[in-house]
């Protein structure tokens, strides 16, 4: 979901079930209001992600949860960004990659970098990330635009 949505970590952990699910089915597209910009960002939920989220929805922890990534304790409605970072680090390590080279923010960068490499369309990347200034997008891509 992190790669598909291109959301910042604090928006990703706050996602709700209703953001991605309707009538018992995982949506093909979702829209989330970004905390930082207060602007909506629309994104496609790919088939593989839909399958994984659908399976996740069947887990016992999800019974009655309104958050997509519920916290383990009642006072926590959703996981923290720190927990999210630990999950990403553990996942990266488990597949044999160097954890210092990957993090939650690199999940946000992955899809747009691939789109830019394939299309060269800087404006599309700007829209996908919800950037208001093209200069921010150029800096975000490492000046390689």
Backbone as CSV, one residue per row, in Angstrom:
resi,resn,N_x,N_y,N_z,CA_x,CA_y,CA_z,C_x,C_y,C_z
1,UNK,0.837,-1.190,0.000,0.000,0.000,0.000,0.881,1.252,0.000
2,UNK,2.013,1.175,0.689,2.912,2.331,0.730,3.402,2.695,-0.669
3,UNK,3.753,1.689,-1.457,4.253,1.952,-2.805,3.119,2.436,-3.705
4,UNK,1.962,1.780,-3.651,0.833,2.184,-4.496,0.360,3.601,-4.181
5,UNK,0.261,3.921,-2.900,-0.345,5.195,-2.504,0.591,6.392,-2.606
6,UNK,1.888,6.150,-2.453,2.878,7.231,-2.437,2.632,8.202,-1.285
7,UNK,1.992,7.719,-0.223,1.690,8.568,0.929,2.892,8.695,1.855
8,UNK,2.951,9.811,2.537,3.932,9.971,3.605,3.561,9.007,4.726
9,UNK,4.534,8.601,5.515,4.314,7.625,6.570,3.187,7.980,7.511
10,UNK,3.120,9.246,7.940,2.080,9.608,8.903,0.688,9.551,8.296
11,UNK,0.557,9.681,6.985,-0.745,9.514,6.341,-1.048,8.032,6.121
12,UNK,-0.035,7.263,5.809,-0.217,5.827,5.581,-0.727,5.127,6.839
13,UNK,-0.116,5.396,7.989,-0.514,4.699,9.217,-1.902,5.112,9.690
14,UNK,-2.395,6.249,9.245,-3.721,6.731,9.650,-4.843,6.281,8.710
15,UNK,-4.491,5.527,7.670,-5.514,5.083,6.720,-6.599,4.277,7.426
16,UNK,-7.815,4.467,6.950,-8.966,3.755,7.514,-9.449,2.698,6.521
17,UNK,-10.122,1.720,7.048,-10.680,0.659,6.215,-11.578,1.251,5.134
18,UNK,-12.410,2.239,5.494,-13.329,2.840,4.514,-12.590,3.568,3.390
19,UNK,-11.332,3.904,3.604,-10.543,4.546,2.553,-10.282,3.598,1.393
20,UNK,-10.180,2.296,1.694,-9.786,1.329,0.675,-10.831,0.246,0.401
21,UNK,-11.921,0.246,1.168,-12.896,-0.828,1.029,-14.314,-0.273,0.938
22,UNK,-15.100,-0.867,0.034,-16.510,-0.509,-0.107,-17.284,-1.762,-0.487
23,UNK,-18.415,-1.978,0.149,-19.283,-3.127,-0.128,-18.528,-4.454,-0.054
24,UNK,-17.608,-4.547,0.900,-16.875,-5.791,1.104,-15.770,-6.064,0.102
25,UNK,-15.479,-5.100,-0.769,-14.437,-5.261,-1.789,-13.385,-4.173,-1.644
26,UNK,-12.141,-4.521,-1.948,-11.073,-3.525,-1.944,-11.206,-2.689,-3.220
27,UNK,-11.188,-1.391,-3.068,-11.354,-0.466,-4.190,-10.160,-0.550,-5.154
28,UNK,-10.406,-0.233,-6.407,-9.324,-0.148,-7.384,-8.591,1.185,-7.276
29,UNK,-9.287,2.207,-6.793,-8.698,3.536,-6.594,-9.167,4.080,-5.250
30,UNK,-8.307,4.879,-4.654,-8.657,5.496,-3.371,-8.222,6.953,-3.395
31,UNK,-8.753,7.712,-2.474,-8.404,9.120,-2.330,-8.220,9.402,-0.847
32,UNK,-7.100,10.017,-0.513,-6.754,10.325,0.870,-6.425,11.811,0.967
33,UNK,-6.898,12.457,2.017,-6.553,13.849,2.276,-5.200,13.868,2.986
34,UNK,-4.207,14.493,2.358,-2.865,14.545,2.940,-2.835,15.500,4.130
35,UNK,-2.207,15.068,5.209,-2.107,15.898,6.412,-1.277,17.157,6.166
36,UNK,-0.179,17.007,5.463,0.747,18.124,5.276,0.158,19.232,4.406
37,UNK,-0.499,18.841,3.321,-0.984,19.830,2.355,-2.481,20.089,2.431
38,UNK,-3.199,19.223,3.129,-4.663,19.278,3.191,-5.289,19.173,1.804
39,UNK,-4.589,18.494,0.894,-5.107,18.269,-0.454,-5.284,16.774,-0.655
40,UNK,-6.330,16.405,-1.399,-6.542,14.979,-1.651,-5.533,14.444,-2.669
41,UNK,-5.161,13.192,-2.487,-4.304,12.518,-3.450,-5.013,11.223,-3.831
42,UNK,-5.198,11.031,-5.140,-5.839,9.809,-5.645,-4.758,8.850,-6.100
43,UNK,-5.022,7.565,-5.897,-4.054,6.565,-6.334,-4.758,5.262,-6.673
44,UNK,-4.103,4.502,-7.529,-4.589,3.186,-7.913,-4.090,2.168,-6.894
45,UNK,-4.935,1.221,-6.555,-4.513,0.108,-5.706,-4.353,-1.085,-6.647
46,UNK,-3.116,-1.505,-6.861,-2.832,-2.558,-7.833,-3.425,-3.888,-7.388
47,UNK,-3.533,-4.794,-8.335,-4.151,-6.100,-8.079,-3.467,-6.846,-6.931
48,UNK,-2.145,-6.852,-6.924,-1.417,-7.539,-5.859,-1.675,-6.929,-4.489
49,UNK,-1.730,-5.616,-4.442,-2.009,-4.929,-3.179,-3.444,-5.198,-2.733
50,UNK,-4.372,-5.180,-3.682,-5.769,-5.487,-3.332,-5.879,-6.886,-2.742
51,UNK,-5.174,-7.852,-3.320,-5.213,-9.228,-2.808,-4.627,-9.297,-1.401
52,UNK,-3.504,-8.608,-1.192,-2.862,-8.627,0.135,-3.751,-7.958,1.184
53,UNK,-4.357,-6.826,0.835,-5.220,-6.118,1.781,-6.475,-6.941,2.065
54,UNK,-7.006,-7.586,1.043,-8.177,-8.439,1.235,-7.858,-9.568,2.214
55,UNK,-6.701,-10.169,2.061,-6.271,-11.221,2.984,-6.077,-10.645,4.388
56,UNK,-5.468,-9.463,4.482,-5.244,-8.797,5.768,-6.564,-8.521,6.484
57,UNK,-7.591,-8.166,5.719,-8.888,-7.861,6.312,-9.502,-9.079,7.011
58,UNK,-9.061,-10.283,6.655,-9.550,-11.497,7.275,-8.838,-11.868,8.567
59,UNK,-7.797,-11.113,8.925,-7.044,-11.394,10.151,-7.870,-11.012,11.382
60,UNK,-7.736,-11.786,12.465,-8.508,-11.501,13.692,-8.333,-10.073,14.222
61,UNK,-7.137,-9.502,14.083,-6.892,-8.143,14.599,-7.773,-7.106,13.896
62,UNK,-8.254,-7.447,12.697,-9.028,-6.480,11.918,-10.515,-6.468,12.275
63,UNK,-10.968,-7.414,13.057,-12.383,-7.463,13.441,-12.748,-6.189,14.206
64,UNK,-13.634,-5.420,13.647,-14.101,-4.188,14.281,-13.146,-3.004,14.181
65,UNK,-12.028,-3.163,13.502,-11.067,-2.059,13.398,-11.498,-1.080,12.316
66,UNK,-11.438,0.189,12.627,-11.724,1.175,11.586,-10.449,1.629,10.891
67,UNK,-9.291,1.341,11.501,-8.009,1.682,10.883,-7.435,0.489,10.134
68,UNK,-6.798,0.764,9.009,-6.224,-0.290,8.188,-5.026,-0.946,8.872
69,UNK,-4.319,-0.188,9.682,-3.148,-0.703,10.405,-3.367,-0.441,11.897
70,UNK,-4.220,-1.247,12.540,-4.576,-0.983,13.943,-3.406,-1.164,14.899
71,UNK,-3.438,-0.370,15.965,-2.438,-0.501,17.019,-2.703,-1.751,17.845
72,UNK,-1.694,-2.170,18.582,-1.836,-3.385,19.389,-2.536,-3.119,20.711
73,UNK,-2.611,-1.870,21.120,-3.199,-1.536,22.404,-4.422,-0.649,22.182
74,UNK,-5.372,-0.729,23.090,-6.638,0.007,22.922,-6.452,1.520,22.839
75,UNK,-5.445,2.050,23.535,-5.265,3.498,23.496,-4.651,3.971,22.169
76,UNK,-4.127,3.039,21.382,-3.558,3.362,20.071,-4.519,2.914,18.991
77,UNK,-5.086,3.860,18.259,-6.032,3.499,17.211,-5.339,2.871,16.004
78,UNK,-4.103,3.302,15.748,-3.350,2.789,14.602,-1.881,2.687,14.981
79,UNK,-1.110,1.977,14.162,0.318,1.862,14.455,0.955,3.248,14.343
80,UNK,2.093,3.391,14.965,2.818,4.660,14.899,3.747,4.653,13.687
81,UNK,4.245,5.819,13.335,5.206,5.885,12.235,6.489,5.148,12.613
82,UNK,6.800,5.122,13.894,7.986,4.377,14.360,7.792,2.871,14.159
83,UNK,6.587,2.376,14.481,6.290,0.964,14.241,6.352,0.654,12.748
84,UNK,5.823,1.554,11.934,5.861,1.395,10.486,7.309,1.274,10.015
85,UNK,8.171,2.129,10.527,9.590,2.090,10.148,10.235,0.758,10.557
86,UNK,9.883,0.252,11.730,10.418,-1.050,12.171,9.936,-2.180,11.263
87,UNK,8.675,-2.125,10.861,8.124,-3.143,9.967,8.886,-3.130,8.638
88,UNK,9.082,-1.940,8.080,9.811,-1.816,6.809,11.242,-2.322,6.973
89,UNK,11.913,-1.927,8.052,13.293,-2.376,8.292,13.364,-3.901,8.382
90,UNK,12.451,-4.493,9.138,12.445,-5.953,9.291,12.151,-6.657,7.972
91,UNK,11.233,-6.095,7.194,10.887,-6.677,5.902,12.084,-6.601,4.946
92,UNK,12.715,-5.452,4.872,13.870,-5.267,3.996,14.986,-6.244,4.388
93,UNK,15.239,-6.379,5.678,16.260,-7.304,6.171,15.898,-8.745,5.807
94,UNK,14.620,-9.096,5.949,14.187,-10.478,5.696,14.360,-10.901,4.244
95,UNK,14.372,-9.950,3.322,14.565,-10.307,1.913,16.010,-10.088,1.461
96,UNK,16.890,-9.852,2.450,18.318,-9.807,2.162,18.865,-8.485,1.665
97,UNK,18.129,-7.400,1.852,18.620,-6.083,1.438,19.212,-5.351,2.638
98,UNK,19.999,-4.347,2.348,20.632,-3.544,3.395,19.600,-2.565,3.958
99,UNK,19.233,-2.705,5.242,18.163,-1.865,5.806,18.473,-0.373,5.839
100,UNK,19.756,0.008,5.865,20.066,1.442,5.885,19.805,2.103,4.534
101,UNK,19.645,1.300,3.481,19.407,1.853,2.149,17.922,2.048,1.847
102,UNK,17.057,1.509,2.709,15.616,1.568,2.464,14.896,2.012,3.719
103,UNK,13.804,2.726,3.527,13.005,3.170,4.662,11.602,3.499,4.209
104,UNK,10.825,4.036,5.122,9.431,4.330,4.787,9.331,5.365,3.666
105,UNK,10.253,6.308,3.638,10.163,7.334,2.600,10.547,6.785,1.232
106,UNK,11.413,5.773,1.196,11.758,5.191,-0.099,10.569,4.450,-0.702
107,UNK,9.613,4.018,0.132,8.379,3.405,-0.392,7.592,4.464,-1.170
108,UNK,7.558,5.677,-0.659,6.847,6.778,-1.321,7.502,7.097,-2.663
109,UNK,8.805,6.963,-2.716,9.577,7.321,-3.896,9.573,6.266,-5.007
110,UNK,9.387,5.011,-4.641,9.566,3.890,-5.569,8.745,4.000,-6.845
111,UNK,7.441,4.125,-6.710,6.561,4.108,-7.878,6.774,5.332,-8.768
112,UNK,6.896,6.500,-8.160,7.043,7.710,-8.980,8.380,7.730,-9.714
113,UNK,9.408,7.166,-9.102,10.706,7.087,-9.773,10.599,6.200,-11.007
114,UNK,9.927,5.072,-10.879,9.731,4.177,-12.018,8.896,4.850,-13.112
115,UNK,7.855,5.558,-12.709,7.016,6.258,-13.687,7.830,7.316,-14.421
116,UNK,8.639,8.071,-13.680,9.448,9.103,-14.325,10.471,8.492,-15.284
117,UNK,11.105,7.380,-14.870,12.091,6.719,-15.741,11.455,6.223,-17.031
118,UNK,10.218,5.724,-16.941,9.542,5.177,-18.117,8.955,6.252,-19.018
119,UNK,8.450,7.338,-18.430,7.713,8.327,-19.227,8.435,9.655,-19.397
120,UNK,9.291,10.007,-18.436,9.917,11.326,-18.459,8.934,12.446,-18.146
121,UNK,7.752,12.095,-17.656,6.687,13.067,-17.431,6.769,13.613,-16.000
122,UNK,7.464,14.718,-15.859,7.663,15.348,-14.557,6.356,15.866,-13.969
123,UNK,5.484,16.382,-14.811,4.189,16.909,-14.334,3.333,15.787,-13.732
124,UNK,3.355,14.611,-14.346,2.601,13.470,-13.804,3.124,13.102,-12.422
125,UNK,4.438,13.086,-12.265,5.038,12.773,-10.964,4.656,13.832,-9.942
126,UNK,4.669,15.084,-10.355,4.271,16.176,-9.462,2.849,15.957,-8.957
127,UNK,1.941,15.618,-9.839,0.544,15.390,-9.461,0.404,14.168,-8.556
128,UNK,1.111,13.101,-8.878,1.039,11.880,-8.074,1.516,12.110,-6.642
129,UNK,2.520,12.944,-6.481,3.060,13.223,-5.154,2.290,14.316,-4.428
130,UNK,1.475,15.057,-5.158,0.724,16.142,-4.540,1.579,17.371,-4.277
131,UNK,2.676,17.510,-5.022,3.531,18.691,-4.868,2.879,19.886,-5.553
132,UNK,2.980,21.046,-4.934,2.424,22.253,-5.554,3.442,22.926,-6.473
133,UNK,4.723,22.734,-6.193,5.772,23.372,-6.995,6.590,22.319,-7.730
134,UNK,6.814,22.548,-9.004,7.592,21.617,-9.819,9.029,21.510,-9.299
135,UNK,9.545,22.612,-8.716,10.900,22.600,-8.152,11.029,21.562,-7.045
136,UNK,9.969,21.403,-6.246,9.979,20.400,-5.176,10.085,19.000,-5.760
137,UNK,9.394,18.779,-6.854,9.414,17.463,-7.503,10.785,17.180,-8.079
138,UNK,11.403,18.167,-8.704,12.748,18.009,-9.248,13.731,17.657,-8.134
139,UNK,13.651,18.390,-7.017,14.529,18.088,-5.866,14.245,16.692,-5.318
140,UNK,12.986,16.335,-5.283,12.561,15.035,-4.744,13.168,13.892,-5.567
141,UNK,13.230,14.072,-6.864,13.791,13.059,-7.739,15.318,13.145,-7.799
142,UNK,15.879,13.948,-6.946,17.339,14.038,-6.863,17.962,14.933,-7.915
143,UNK,17.156,15.840,-8.434,17.699,16.785,-9.426,17.897,16.166,-10.794
144,UNK,17.509,14.903,-10.954,17.724,14.208,-12.192,16.681,14.478,-13.261
145,UNK,15.793,15.395,-12.996,14.739,15.679,-13.955,15.179,16.703,-14.982
